[in-house]
Amino acid sequence: MIKNGLASFSRRGALALALLGGAALSGIAHAQEKSLTVALTADAVILDPHAANELTGNIMFYHFYDALVARTPELGFEPGLAESWQVVDDTTWIFKLRKGVKFHNGDELKASDVVFTFERLKKALMSNLVANIASSRAIDDYTVEIKTPKPYAVLHMALAEVLIVSEKYTKATGDEQMGLKPMGTGPYKLAEWVKEDRIVMAAHADYWRGKPKIDKVTFKPITNPATRTAALLTGGVDVIQDLSVRDVAGVKANAGFEVITRPSLLNMVIAIDTREKSPTIDLPTNPMRDRRVREALVRAINVEAIRTVVMNGFATPSEQYVPSSHLGYVPGLDFRKTYSFDLEKARALMKEAGFEKGFAMTLDTTNNRYVNDGAIAQALAGMFARINVKLNLNLMPRSNFFGYIRAPSDKSSFIMSGWDTPSGDAGNMYSTLLYSRGKKPGFGQANRGAFSNEEFDGWIDKADATADIKQRHAFLQEATKVATREIPMIPLHYEQDIYAAKKGIKVVPRMDKFIWAYEMDVN
């Protein structure tokens, strides 16, 4: 298990108004109330924790809800709503709930709420979160028994993704309204949501960890990087997410602000359509079914040029689909070295596969979700042109993108997006993105390229059937080797998380890129 202490966000010492030319800091309210304003890159699409899996929404979810197991900033795992758990046998786990945990409406959390949550998830968009739960039952008000279909060594890690809802409230509110009216056990209550403008949260005074230090938190979606920077520099917000790589030097030069960076878990990847007929390729057979074509596409990408020119150095080329901290990572295996940038080799592979003259297809991606996503797409188009692959760009706002590419899709051939795996386990990513679609309930739900490989699936099945974490790691390593060999998806680089804040606000960013106001303070 990966261990680490909790991250913290704090503002220490007295803040001189002179730092901002006499302007009052938006994070300093009157003595009776502390407030903070944070600018994010986007607004949440929905506030139902079982109906979406996207970064901004996830950040909001963890303010309103809790899981049985809590994830620390460095991907460690510790008791959350469950104060303890034990493995009774290979397929039976017992979780003991904390007593006295209150939902925002004052109701006490009970085991029945946990069981209800699991059952609701089985029918929800995010059913993959409970794909390895066969059944659950409430032994008493504070004890839950969970059965897995096979031994599953990382159940406790997986449950850090499962946010618990109130059975009574959810049934009374209805699924549609749950997306607008979140109500959980988390540190904050929803006070106001003006879509595309702000989400305002008020502290949950009865939070089981203790009342939050900040009474009011406002999250503002500011999609334009330059506008986010301006909002910080003019005092409109206190902290911004994803400072533009072009603005780093300028903000660092300003004495009133600081820049904080850390390597991100978010891996930019390209899903490759492997179906017989691909929607945007006007050929009888999809060229990318041929592994040689997939390898040619990889070798045509100059990731170092993207890192230095497009990302201004703030990116780390991906060695594998998950970082070295994760179960399933293979030491010594480097995707970039296995398929180094080599245009001559790429052209030779295209000729060998019978596509020397190339083909045209469309790349679907965002223009306001990931760092320099539109610029990366433009760079890829230029690189692929050198092997006679014409890449038409379908750039769209984040608000349209995820619905457009949702698997199974009849629209996409080539999709660039980001994916992170905060569970610390490659199996979480592989079972969702690369496992054969339709083979097992909850598996392959985001397999956008329709990749299907029996050997790969077999290693995932074995990993999901062992109670030994070391054995699971070994099985997932074999799956990593298969994926690297078959290239169903191209990893590009890990983003560098870049935050900027007013001096006096200490920001220690999390590996999962969540900004959790409960860890912040304003002095």
N, C-alpha and C positions, 0 to 999 in steps of 0.2 A: 504494500500500500504506500502511495506517495504521501508524505507528511509535510505539513508546513503550518505556520501560524496564520491567523487571520490578517488580512490586509486592513489598513486603516486609512481613513481620510480625515485630516484635521486642519484647522487653522490655528496656528500658535502665535502667541504674543500679540501685542498691540499693533494695529494696522494704521499707519500714518496716512491721513487723507491726501497728503501731499504727493503720495506715489501716483495718484491719478489726477494730479492737478487740482485737488480739492473736491473732486467728484465723490459723492457718497457711494460706498460699495453696495451693490444690490443685495449681497448676502448678509448685510448687517441690518437687522430690524431693531425694534425697541427691545428693552431688556427682557420683556416678558415673552418674546417670541423670536426664535431663530429661523431664518429662512435662507434658501440657497436656490440659485437658478443655474441649470445645466443645459447646454445646447448639444443636442444629438443630431446625427446626420439625417434622421427620418422620423416620422411619426409611427406609432404602432398601427397595424392594420385592424387588429381585433384584440380584445382584452380577455378572451377566454383561453386559459392556459392549455386546453386540450384541443384547440382548433387551429394552431399555427406553430411554426418553428422558424422564427426569424429573429435576428439579434435585438432589434429595438423592442419588439414585443416581449421577448424573453427577459429583457432588462426590467420591463414593467411588471411582468408576471411575478418576479421574485421580490418585488416590493409588496405585492398584495397577498401572496401565497407562500406557503412553506412546503417542504418535502419531509418525508420520514427521516431521510439522511441529508445532512448539509454538506455542501462542497466548499472547501476552503479556497482562498485565492490562488494557491499553487497546486490545485487539484488533489488535495488531500480530502479525506472523508471523515466526518464526525457525526455524533448524534444530532438529530434535528427534532422533528416532532416525536420521533421515537427516541426514548432515553437510552434504550439498549436493544440488542437483538442477539439471537443465538441460532445456530444451525443444528436442528434436532437430528436430521439424517440428510442423506444426499439430496432430497427433494423437498424438505420441509424446513421452513424458517419461522421463528416466532419473534414478533416485534412488540415491545412493551411501550405504550404511549405515555407521554408526560401527562400528569393530571393537572387540571386547572387551565389548560390552554384555551383561550377564548377567540372565537371568530369575531369579526368586526361588529356584528350585531349583538354580541354578548353571549351567544350560545357556546357551550363547551364542546370542544372537539371530542368525538367518541370514535370507537373502533368501527362503528357502522358507517361513518363518513369515509373512512379509508376504503372499506370494502366497496361502497358505492362509487368512489372515485375510480377504482380499478375496473368495475363493470362499465362505467360510463366511457372510459377510455377505449375499451374493446370495440366500441361502435363509433369512435371519434376519428378525426383525421389523423391524430397522433397515436393510433393504435399500436404502432411499433414499440411504444414505450412499455407496453405490457405484454408484448408477444411471448415473453418467456415466463409468464405467470399463467398457470393452469387454473388455479382457483384460489380464493381467499375467503376467510370467514372470521367473524368476531367471536372469540372465545368468551370474552366479557367486554365491558365498556372500554377497557384500556389494553386489551391484548388482541393482536391480529395474527392469525396463522396464514402463511402463504405457501402454496404448493407450486412447484415448478414441474413442467412436463418431464424434464431430465435434470440431472445435476447441473447447476448453474452457479459457477464460482463467484460471479461478480454481481449478484442480485442487489447487494447493498449499494454498489456503485451506480447501478442502473436506476435505482429508486431515487437518487438525487435529482433525477429529471422529472419525477412524477409529483406534480403539485396537487395538494389535497384540497378538495372543495367540500362545501357543506351539502349534505344530502337534502336537508329540509329546504334550504335557500335555493338550491339549484332546481329542484322540482317545482318550487313555487314561482321561480323567475322564468324558467324556460331557456332552452339552449340559445335562441336568438338573442335574448336580452342579456345572457351571461357574457356575451361579447362586448356589451356596453356598460354593464354594472358589476364589475368584479367585487367579490366579497370573500375574503379568506382569513387566515390567521396571521398574515404577514405584518411587517412593521409599519406599513402605511395604508391608509384608506383613500379611495378615490374621492377627491373633493370636486374636481371639474375636469371635463375633457372637451376642449374645443378642437375638433379635428383639424389637423395641419397647422395648428397654432400653439397649443399647450396642453399638457397634462399636469394638473395640480394635485398634489397629495398632502394629506394631513396625517400627522403622527397618530399611531394606534397606541393610546395610553396604556392599555392592558397587554401589550405585547409580551410574550412569555420570556423573551431574553432581557426585557427591560425597556422602558419607554425610549424611543429614539431621541437623540440629542437635538436634532433639527426638527422643528415643529412643522415647517412648511417647505415642500420641495416642488419646484416647477421645472418640468422638462420641456424644452422648446425644440421642435424640429426645425432645423435650418439646413436645408439641403445644399446650398451653395457654399463651398469652402471659404471663399473670400468674404462672404457675408458673415459666416461664423466667426472668422478672425476679427472682423470689424466689430461685431457684437461684444466680443471679449474686450477689445482695446478701448471701446467707448463706454464700458461699464454696464452694458445691457445684460450680460451674463457673467457668472463667476468661473465656470469651467466649460471647456469645449472638448468634444470628442472628435478625433480624426482631424487634427490640425493639418492643413495642406502641407505637403512636403516642400512646396515653394515658399511657404511662410515661416518655416522653422527659424531660419537665421534672423529674420526681422523681429520675431517675437522674442527670441533669446537676447537680442540687443536692447530690448526695452526693460529698464530696471524694475518696472512694476509687475512683471510677469515672469513665469517660468514655464519651461517645456519639459515634459516627462515622457520618456519612451521606454518601450519594452518589446521584445519579440512577441508576435501574436500567434495564437493557435489557428487563426483563420488562413486556410490554404486555398489559394485561388486555383481552381481546377476547370478543365474543359471536358464535359461529357460528350462522348463520341457515339453517334447513332450506329448500331451494328445490325439493324434490321435489313431484310432483303431489299426492300424498297424504302428510300429515305425521302421525306416530304419535300425538301428543297433541292434535291439533286435530280436533274432531268436526264437520268440514264436508266436503262432497264434493270441494272443491278447496282446496289449501293457500293461504291468503291471501298468504303471504310470497313466493309466486312472482311476485307483482306488485311491481315495483320501487317503486311509489308507497307501498305498505304498508311496505316496508323503510325508505324515507326517512322516513315518518311515525314509525316506531319510533325512529329516530335523533334526530329533532327533539323527541321527547318526553322525551329524557334530558337532565337538567340536570347536566352533568359538573362544573360549578363548585360546585354544591351537594354533590356527592359528594366533591369534593376538600376542601372546607372543613369540612363537617359530619361526614362519615363518616370521611375520612382525616386529619382534623385538620391539613390543609395539607400532608401528606407524600405528595403525588402530583403528577404533571405530566400534564395532559390531552394525549391523543395527537393529534398533527397528522396522522400517517400511520400505516401499518402497521409501518414501521421508522423508527429515528431518523435524524437528519441526517448521522450518521457513516457511513451504509451506502450501498453501491451500490444504486441504484434509488430513492433519495430524490429528490423533486422540489422544488427551492426555490420558495417562494411558494405551494405547494399546501397548504392547511390544511383538513383534514376538519372541524374544529370551525367554521370560518368558512363553508365550503361548505354545511354542514348545521347551522346555528346552532340553539340551543334556541328553539323557536317553537311553542307549543301550538296556536295558531290555524291555522298552516300545517299542522301535523300532522293536526289534525282535518279540515281541508279535503282533504288528500290521502286520508285514510281514506274520506271521503264520496265523493270522485271515483272511488275504486277500488271502491266499492260495499260498504264495510264500516263505514259510519257507526255501526252498533250494536255494532261490535267483534266480538271472539271470545275464546275462552279457550285457553291453551296452558300447557305446563310448562317452567320453566327448570331445567335440571340444572346444579348447580355444587357446589363443596365448601363445607364449613363449618370447615375447619381447615388449608387449604393456602396460601391467599393472604392478604395483609393485609386483615383485615376483610371477607373474602369473603361471609360470611353477612349482614353488615350492608349490603353493597352490593346483594345480591340483594333484601333487604327494601326498600331505597330504590327499586330499579328497579320493583318491584311497585307501589309507590305512584305512581310517575311514569306508568307505562303505564295505570293505572286511569283517569287523566285523559283518555285517548283511547279508553276503553272496551275496553281489552285487559286481560283478567283473567290475571294471571301467577301460576300455581300454582308453588310453590317445592318442588323436590326437592333438598334439601340432604343431602349425604352425606360421610362421611369420605374423605379422600384415598385411603386404602387400597382403597376400593371404586370410586371415581370413574373412574379412567382405564380400567379394564376395562369399566365400564358404557358409556362414551361411545365406545369404540374403533370407528372406521369400518371397514366399513360398519355403521351402527347402525340397528336398527329400533325404537329406544326413544325417541329424542330429537328435539325440534323446535327447541330453543333452548338453547345450551350456553355457559356462561361459564367461561373458563379463562384461564391466562396463557401467553404464548409469547414467548420471546426468541430472538434470532438472533445468537449470538456469532461466527458466521463473518464478520460484517461485510458480508453480501451478501443482498439481499432475495430473490434467486432461491432461496436455501435455504428460506426460509419459503413463498414462493409455490408452489414445486414440490411442497411437502408439504401445505400447507393449502388451496390454491385451484385447483391444476391438476386437470383432469377425471380422475375416478377410472377406472381400468381402461384408460386410453388408452396408457400407457407403463409398463413395469415400474419399480417403485420410485417412481412419481409419484402424487400425490394420496392418499397413504396415510392422512393425517390430515384429509382433506377431509370434515369432519363434517357439512357442510350440503349435500353433493352438488352444489356449484356447478359449472357447466360452461359455458364461454364460449370459442368458437373463437378470437376475437380475442386474448383473454388468453393462451390456450395458445400461440398463434402467437408472441407476443412472448417467452414463456419459451423456446420452441424456438429462436428466433433468438439469444437471449442465450446459450443453451447451445451454440451452433454457431459462436461467434466466438472467435478467439484474442486479440482486442484488448479489454483491460479497459475502455477508454473507450467502445468500441462496446457492450460488454455493459451498462455503466451506462446508456447511452442506451436500449437495448431494455427494460431493467428499469424505467426511468422510464415508458415507455409502458404497461407492464403495471400500474404503480402508478396511472396515470391511469384505466385501464379499471376496476380494482378500486374506485377511489374513486367512479367514475360508477355502477357496478352494485351496490355495497354488498352483497357476499356475506357480509361479516363487519363487525361494529361494533367499532372500537377505542375503548376508554374512557380509560384513562390508564396511564402508566408508574408503577410503584411507585417509592417512594424506598427504597433499601436502608438499613436502620438497624441498626447493630451496637452492642453495648455490651460493654465490657471493663474488667477491673480496671486501675487505673492502673499504668503501667509496661509494659503490653502494647501495643505499637504496632500498630494495625490499619490497613492501607491497602487497602480493599476493591477487588476486581476488577470490571470492567464485566460480566463473565459471571456474577457473583455466586458464583463458586466460592470456597470457603475451602480454601486449599491449605497444609497444615501444613508443607510443605517450605520455605515462605517465612516461617515463624514462628521465633521463638527465645524461650527463657526464660533470663533471667539470675538 
